[in-house]
Amino acid sequence: MRYIEHLIEPDRLLLSWQAQESKNRSRYVVGELVRKNGNITLNYFKDSKDFADARQHGFSGHPAFQIRENVDIYDDQVLEAFTRRIPPRSRSDFYRYMELRGLNPDHEISDFALLGYVGARLPDDGFELVHPFDTAKGPFEFITEIAGFRHESKVSVEDIALNSSVEFNPEPDNSFDPNAIRIELNGTKLGYVDRGRLDLFHRHLKAGHSVKGEIARKNGTPERPLIYIYTKVTPATH
């Protein structure tokens, strides 16, 4: 496993939610956690299409921050609520937890940044945090799961070698989502970039930046294999 080389401290994290019961198990960006003056707040994107679509699929807000019509900003123990979704640093296996997510356990990282790099996903509620890298001025790296691998991949998991290079190709003719970005191995489809990171990928691809990926990790189960990509973004000026 390659370590992430450039740790970028975020000012905000996107909150995405996956509709567990929908046919396509679609993922929606429904809000953001914002850090300002040492405080962490949560606000939902109530005016966005993603939020409206998520509501149609049963989204009612994070369990600790249920959607209320007269509340726009939630500021009560937001960081604490989300850090409970990851193992405490005192656990004996925390070192391994960091390594599996491409983070050097010997490097210092804030709880807020840690949430963005690991995603803080749980197996049963569909929530994930996404580091948008808004403040990145130079190269940066992150690890992301291939979305839809189980249903979309034309390559079996056994034929995918670790460290193999992958390509990211926009798919504007995609009938389900014209913003979709296909992930390919040697020209063969593996799946897609998850929706929570589409803006991130499009921003850098359109700017002509180098966006390179390689197979970082394979796990999951035979029925639900999971493939993770180590992605490095390098601005054109570097």
Buried (B, 14 or more C-beta within 10 A) or exposed (E): BEBBEBBBEBEBBBBBBBBEEBEEBBBBBBBBBBBEEEEBBBBBBEEBEBBBBBBEBEBEBBEBBEBEEEEEEBEEEBBEBBBEBBBEBEEEEBEEBBEBBBBEEEEEBEEBBBBBBBBBBEEEEBBBBBBBBEEBEEBBBBBBBBBBBBEBBEBEBEEBEEEBEBBBBBBEEEEEBEBBBBBBBEEEBBBBBBBBBBBBBBBBBEEEBEBBBBBBBBEBEEEEBBBBBBBBBBBEEE
